[in-house]
């Protein structure tokens, strides 16, 4: 990944942590909170995620972080690293799978 992606991820994490730290859950006089207060907190947090800018996909918010399943925000891990070699390896694997299915061999061509 480029340096800009790492910077964008660090900035997004800082923004979301600040957002969460500024939110408060409703408690009673003893410091206890009800189940409904936790549900309201969660729903408010999801709404607040909708206001956060998503550097990796402009035009979309960070709300997908709260969605179940895999999506464009949750599938990327901090240990993922994309290099020319990994792209080429993935393309070779796809070509080999295509050859096994169709019995046709295609030459790989890359344009830069």
PyMOL CGO cylinders between C-alpha atoms (Angstrom):
from pymol import cmd
from pymol.cgo import CYLINDER

trace = [
    CYLINDER, 0.00, 0.00, 0.00, 1.12, 3.50, -0.55, 0.3, 1, 1, 1, 1, 1, 1,
    CYLINDER, 1.12, 3.50, -0.55, 2.10, 5.77, 2.30, 0.3, 1, 1, 1, 1, 1, 1,
    CYLINDER, 2.10, 5.77, 2.30, -1.09, 7.80, 1.75, 0.3, 1, 1, 1, 1, 1, 1,
    CYLINDER, -1.09, 7.80, 1.75, -3.23, 4.76, 2.61, 0.3, 1, 1, 1, 1, 1, 1,
    CYLINDER, -3.23, 4.76, 2.61, -1.42, 4.24, 5.90, 0.3, 1, 1, 1, 1, 1, 1,
    CYLINDER, -1.42, 4.24, 5.90, -1.81, 7.93, 6.77, 0.3, 1, 1, 1, 1, 1, 1,
    CYLINDER, -1.81, 7.93, 6.77, -5.50, 7.85, 5.87, 0.3, 1, 1, 1, 1, 1, 1,
    CYLINDER, -5.50, 7.85, 5.87, -6.06, 4.81, 8.08, 0.3, 1, 1, 1, 1, 1, 1,
    CYLINDER, -6.06, 4.81, 8.08, -4.24, 6.39, 11.03, 0.3, 1, 1, 1, 1, 1, 1,
    CYLINDER, -4.24, 6.39, 11.03, -6.24, 9.61, 10.64, 0.3, 1, 1, 1, 1, 1, 1,
    CYLINDER, -6.24, 9.61, 10.64, -9.53, 7.71, 10.38, 0.3, 1, 1, 1, 1, 1, 1,
    CYLINDER, -9.53, 7.71, 10.38, -8.72, 5.68, 13.50, 0.3, 1, 1, 1, 1, 1, 1,
    CYLINDER, -8.72, 5.68, 13.50, -7.85, 8.83, 15.45, 0.3, 1, 1, 1, 1, 1, 1,
    CYLINDER, -7.85, 8.83, 15.45, -11.07, 10.55, 14.33, 0.3, 1, 1, 1, 1, 1, 1,
    CYLINDER, -11.07, 10.55, 14.33, -13.25, 7.59, 15.30, 0.3, 1, 1, 1, 1, 1, 1,
    CYLINDER, -13.25, 7.59, 15.30, -11.55, 7.13, 18.68, 0.3, 1, 1, 1, 1, 1, 1,
    CYLINDER, -11.55, 7.13, 18.68, -12.04, 10.84, 19.41, 0.3, 1, 1, 1, 1, 1, 1,
    CYLINDER, -12.04, 10.84, 19.41, -15.67, 10.55, 18.37, 0.3, 1, 1, 1, 1, 1, 1,
    CYLINDER, -15.67, 10.55, 18.37, -16.23, 7.60, 20.70, 0.3, 1, 1, 1, 1, 1, 1,
    CYLINDER, -16.23, 7.60, 20.70, -14.41, 9.27, 23.59, 0.3, 1, 1, 1, 1, 1, 1,
    CYLINDER, -14.41, 9.27, 23.59, -16.65, 12.35, 23.32, 0.3, 1, 1, 1, 1, 1, 1,
    CYLINDER, -16.65, 12.35, 23.32, -19.84, 10.29, 23.55, 0.3, 1, 1, 1, 1, 1, 1,
    CYLINDER, -19.84, 10.29, 23.55, -21.38, 9.42, 26.89, 0.3, 1, 1, 1, 1, 1, 1,
    CYLINDER, -21.38, 9.42, 26.89, -23.68, 6.60, 27.92, 0.3, 1, 1, 1, 1, 1, 1,
    CYLINDER, -23.68, 6.60, 27.92, -26.57, 7.54, 30.19, 0.3, 1, 1, 1, 1, 1, 1,
    CYLINDER, -26.57, 7.54, 30.19, -26.10, 6.33, 33.76, 0.3, 1, 1, 1, 1, 1, 1,
    CYLINDER, -26.10, 6.33, 33.76, -28.23, 6.56, 36.87, 0.3, 1, 1, 1, 1, 1, 1,
    CYLINDER, -28.23, 6.56, 36.87, -27.12, 8.12, 40.18, 0.3, 1, 1, 1, 1, 1, 1,
    CYLINDER, -27.12, 8.12, 40.18, -25.26, 4.92, 41.13, 0.3, 1, 1, 1, 1, 1, 1,
    CYLINDER, -25.26, 4.92, 41.13, -23.29, 4.80, 37.86, 0.3, 1, 1, 1, 1, 1, 1,
    CYLINDER, -23.29, 4.80, 37.86, -25.29, 1.90, 36.43, 0.3, 1, 1, 1, 1, 1, 1,
    CYLINDER, -25.29, 1.90, 36.43, -26.83, 1.97, 33.01, 0.3, 1, 1, 1, 1, 1, 1,
    CYLINDER, -26.83, 1.97, 33.01, -29.82, 0.22, 31.53, 0.3, 1, 1, 1, 1, 1, 1,
    CYLINDER, -29.82, 0.22, 31.53, -29.87, -2.02, 28.47, 0.3, 1, 1, 1, 1, 1, 1,
    CYLINDER, -29.87, -2.02, 28.47, -31.80, 0.64, 26.56, 0.3, 1, 1, 1, 1, 1, 1,
    CYLINDER, -31.80, 0.64, 26.56, -29.04, 3.17, 27.28, 0.3, 1, 1, 1, 1, 1, 1,
    CYLINDER, -29.04, 3.17, 27.28, -26.49, 0.82, 25.71, 0.3, 1, 1, 1, 1, 1, 1,
    CYLINDER, -26.49, 0.82, 25.71, -28.69, 0.31, 22.65, 0.3, 1, 1, 1, 1, 1, 1,
    CYLINDER, -28.69, 0.31, 22.65, -29.14, 4.08, 22.28, 0.3, 1, 1, 1, 1, 1, 1,
    CYLINDER, -29.14, 4.08, 22.28, -25.37, 4.58, 22.62, 0.3, 1, 1, 1, 1, 1, 1,
    CYLINDER, -25.37, 4.58, 22.62, -24.71, 1.99, 19.90, 0.3, 1, 1, 1, 1, 1, 1,
    CYLINDER, -24.71, 1.99, 19.90, -27.27, 3.52, 17.53, 0.3, 1, 1, 1, 1, 1, 1,
    CYLINDER, -27.27, 3.52, 17.53, -25.94, 7.03, 18.12, 0.3, 1, 1, 1, 1, 1, 1,
    CYLINDER, -25.94, 7.03, 18.12, -22.40, 5.82, 17.48, 0.3, 1, 1, 1, 1, 1, 1,
    CYLINDER, -22.40, 5.82, 17.48, -23.46, 4.25, 14.17, 0.3, 1, 1, 1, 1, 1, 1,
    CYLINDER, -23.46, 4.25, 14.17, -25.11, 7.56, 13.20, 0.3, 1, 1, 1, 1, 1, 1,
    CYLINDER, -25.11, 7.56, 13.20, -21.94, 9.41, 14.13, 0.3, 1, 1, 1, 1, 1, 1,
    CYLINDER, -21.94, 9.41, 14.13, -19.89, 7.02, 11.97, 0.3, 1, 1, 1, 1, 1, 1,
    CYLINDER, -19.89, 7.02, 11.97, -21.99, 8.27, 9.08, 0.3, 1, 1, 1, 1, 1, 1,
    CYLINDER, -21.99, 8.27, 9.08, -20.48, 11.72, 9.55, 0.3, 1, 1, 1, 1, 1, 1,
    CYLINDER, -20.48, 11.72, 9.55, -16.87, 10.48, 9.34, 0.3, 1, 1, 1, 1, 1, 1,
    CYLINDER, -16.87, 10.48, 9.34, -15.09, 10.82, 6.01, 0.3, 1, 1, 1, 1, 1, 1,
    CYLINDER, -15.09, 10.82, 6.01, -13.86, 7.62, 4.39, 0.3, 1, 1, 1, 1, 1, 1,
    CYLINDER, -13.86, 7.62, 4.39, -10.51, 8.37, 2.74, 0.3, 1, 1, 1, 1, 1, 1,
    CYLINDER, -10.51, 8.37, 2.74, -10.39, 5.03, 0.96, 0.3, 1, 1, 1, 1, 1, 1,
    CYLINDER, -10.39, 5.03, 0.96, -13.79, 5.48, -0.72, 0.3, 1, 1, 1, 1, 1, 1,
    CYLINDER, -13.79, 5.48, -0.72, -14.75, 9.15, -1.05, 0.3, 1, 1, 1, 1, 1, 1,
    CYLINDER, -14.75, 9.15, -1.05, -18.49, 9.68, -1.02, 0.3, 1, 1, 1, 1, 1, 1,
    CYLINDER, -18.49, 9.68, -1.02, -19.05, 6.90, 1.48, 0.3, 1, 1, 1, 1, 1, 1,
    CYLINDER, -19.05, 6.90, 1.48, -18.92, 7.25, 5.24, 0.3, 1, 1, 1, 1, 1, 1,
    CYLINDER, -18.92, 7.25, 5.24, -17.45, 4.98, 7.90, 0.3, 1, 1, 1, 1, 1, 1,
    CYLINDER, -17.45, 4.98, 7.90, -20.88, 3.56, 8.72, 0.3, 1, 1, 1, 1, 1, 1,
    CYLINDER, -20.88, 3.56, 8.72, -19.93, 0.23, 7.11, 0.3, 1, 1, 1, 1, 1, 1,
    CYLINDER, -19.93, 0.23, 7.11, -17.64, -0.45, 10.07, 0.3, 1, 1, 1, 1, 1, 1,
    CYLINDER, -17.64, -0.45, 10.07, -20.74, -1.34, 12.08, 0.3, 1, 1, 1, 1, 1, 1,
    CYLINDER, -20.74, -1.34, 12.08, -22.22, -3.62, 9.42, 0.3, 1, 1, 1, 1, 1, 1,
    CYLINDER, -22.22, -3.62, 9.42, -22.16, -7.39, 9.74, 0.3, 1, 1, 1, 1, 1, 1,
    CYLINDER, -22.16, -7.39, 9.74, -20.06, -9.36, 7.28, 0.3, 1, 1, 1, 1, 1, 1,
    CYLINDER, -20.06, -9.36, 7.28, -17.28, -8.29, 4.99, 0.3, 1, 1, 1, 1, 1, 1,
    CYLINDER, -17.28, -8.29, 4.99, -17.29, -5.01, 3.13, 0.3, 1, 1, 1, 1, 1, 1,
    CYLINDER, -17.29, -5.01, 3.13, -14.79, -2.55, 1.70, 0.3, 1, 1, 1, 1, 1, 1,
    CYLINDER, -14.79, -2.55, 1.70, -13.84, -1.28, 5.17, 0.3, 1, 1, 1, 1, 1, 1,
    CYLINDER, -13.84, -1.28, 5.17, -13.66, -4.48, 7.17, 0.3, 1, 1, 1, 1, 1, 1,
    CYLINDER, -13.66, -4.48, 7.17, -11.77, -6.80, 4.81, 0.3, 1, 1, 1, 1, 1, 1,
    CYLINDER, -11.77, -6.80, 4.81, -8.53, -4.80, 4.84, 0.3, 1, 1, 1, 1, 1, 1,
    CYLINDER, -8.53, -4.80, 4.84, -6.24, -5.79, 7.68, 0.3, 1, 1, 1, 1, 1, 1,
    CYLINDER, -6.24, -5.79, 7.68, -3.32, -3.81, 9.02, 0.3, 1, 1, 1, 1, 1, 1,
    CYLINDER, -3.32, -3.81, 9.02, -1.01, -6.66, 8.01, 0.3, 1, 1, 1, 1, 1, 1,
    CYLINDER, -1.01, -6.66, 8.01, -2.11, -6.61, 4.36, 0.3, 1, 1, 1, 1, 1, 1,
    CYLINDER, -2.11, -6.61, 4.36, 0.56, -5.35, 2.02, 0.3, 1, 1, 1, 1, 1, 1,
    CYLINDER, 0.56, -5.35, 2.02, 0.11, -5.02, -1.72, 0.3, 1, 1, 1, 1, 1, 1,
    CYLINDER, 0.11, -5.02, -1.72, 3.18, -5.06, -3.90, 0.3, 1, 1, 1, 1, 1, 1,
    CYLINDER, 3.18, -5.06, -3.90, 3.80, -5.67, -7.58, 0.3, 1, 1, 1, 1, 1, 1,
    CYLINDER, 3.80, -5.67, -7.58, 4.77, -9.25, -6.72, 0.3, 1, 1, 1, 1, 1, 1,
    CYLINDER, 4.77, -9.25, -6.72, 1.52, -9.96, -4.88, 0.3, 1, 1, 1, 1, 1, 1,
    CYLINDER, 1.52, -9.96, -4.88, -0.53, -8.53, -7.75, 0.3, 1, 1, 1, 1, 1, 1,
    CYLINDER, -0.53, -8.53, -7.75, 1.38, -10.65, -10.27, 0.3, 1, 1, 1, 1, 1, 1,
    CYLINDER, 1.38, -10.65, -10.27, 1.02, -13.77, -8.10, 0.3, 1, 1, 1, 1, 1, 1,
    CYLINDER, 1.02, -13.77, -8.10, -2.74, -13.23, -7.81, 0.3, 1, 1, 1, 1, 1, 1,
    CYLINDER, -2.74, -13.23, -7.81, -3.01, -12.76, -11.59, 0.3, 1, 1, 1, 1, 1, 1,
    CYLINDER, -3.01, -12.76, -11.59, -1.02, -15.95, -12.22, 0.3, 1, 1, 1, 1, 1, 1,
    CYLINDER, -1.02, -15.95, -12.22, -3.28, -17.90, -9.87, 0.3, 1, 1, 1, 1, 1, 1,
    CYLINDER, -3.28, -17.90, -9.87, -6.38, -16.53, -11.63, 0.3, 1, 1, 1, 1, 1, 1,
    CYLINDER, -6.38, -16.53, -11.63, -4.92, -17.47, -15.03, 0.3, 1, 1, 1, 1, 1, 1,
    CYLINDER, -4.92, -17.47, -15.03, -4.13, -20.99, -13.81, 0.3, 1, 1, 1, 1, 1, 1,
    CYLINDER, -4.13, -20.99, -13.81, -7.66, -21.40, -12.47, 0.3, 1, 1, 1, 1, 1, 1,
    CYLINDER, -7.66, -21.40, -12.47, -9.08, -20.13, -15.78, 0.3, 1, 1, 1, 1, 1, 1,
    CYLINDER, -9.08, -20.13, -15.78, -6.89, -22.61, -17.69, 0.3, 1, 1, 1, 1, 1, 1,
    CYLINDER, -6.89, -22.61, -17.69, -8.10, -25.51, -15.53, 0.3, 1, 1, 1, 1, 1, 1,
    CYLINDER, -8.10, -25.51, -15.53, -11.75, -24.55, -16.13, 0.3, 1, 1, 1, 1, 1, 1,
    CYLINDER, -11.75, -24.55, -16.13, -11.60, -23.81, -19.86, 0.3, 1, 1, 1, 1, 1, 1,
    CYLINDER, -11.60, -23.81, -19.86, -8.53, -25.77, -20.99, 0.3, 1, 1, 1, 1, 1, 1,
    CYLINDER, -8.53, -25.77, -20.99, -7.37, -22.58, -22.74, 0.3, 1, 1, 1, 1, 1, 1,
    CYLINDER, -7.37, -22.58, -22.74, -4.13, -20.84, -21.97, 0.3, 1, 1, 1, 1, 1, 1,
    CYLINDER, -4.13, -20.84, -21.97, -4.05, -17.07, -22.01, 0.3, 1, 1, 1, 1, 1, 1,
    CYLINDER, -4.05, -17.07, -22.01, -0.94, -14.95, -21.99, 0.3, 1, 1, 1, 1, 1, 1,
    CYLINDER, -0.94, -14.95, -21.99, -0.76, -12.41, -19.22, 0.3, 1, 1, 1, 1, 1, 1,
    CYLINDER, -0.76, -12.41, -19.22, -0.33, -8.85, -20.36, 0.3, 1, 1, 1, 1, 1, 1,
    CYLINDER, -0.33, -8.85, -20.36, 0.16, -5.87, -18.14, 0.3, 1, 1, 1, 1, 1, 1,
    CYLINDER, 0.16, -5.87, -18.14, 0.08, -2.22, -19.05, 0.3, 1, 1, 1, 1, 1, 1,
    CYLINDER, 0.08, -2.22, -19.05, 1.52, 0.49, -16.87, 0.3, 1, 1, 1, 1, 1, 1,
]
cmd.load_cgo(trace, "trace")
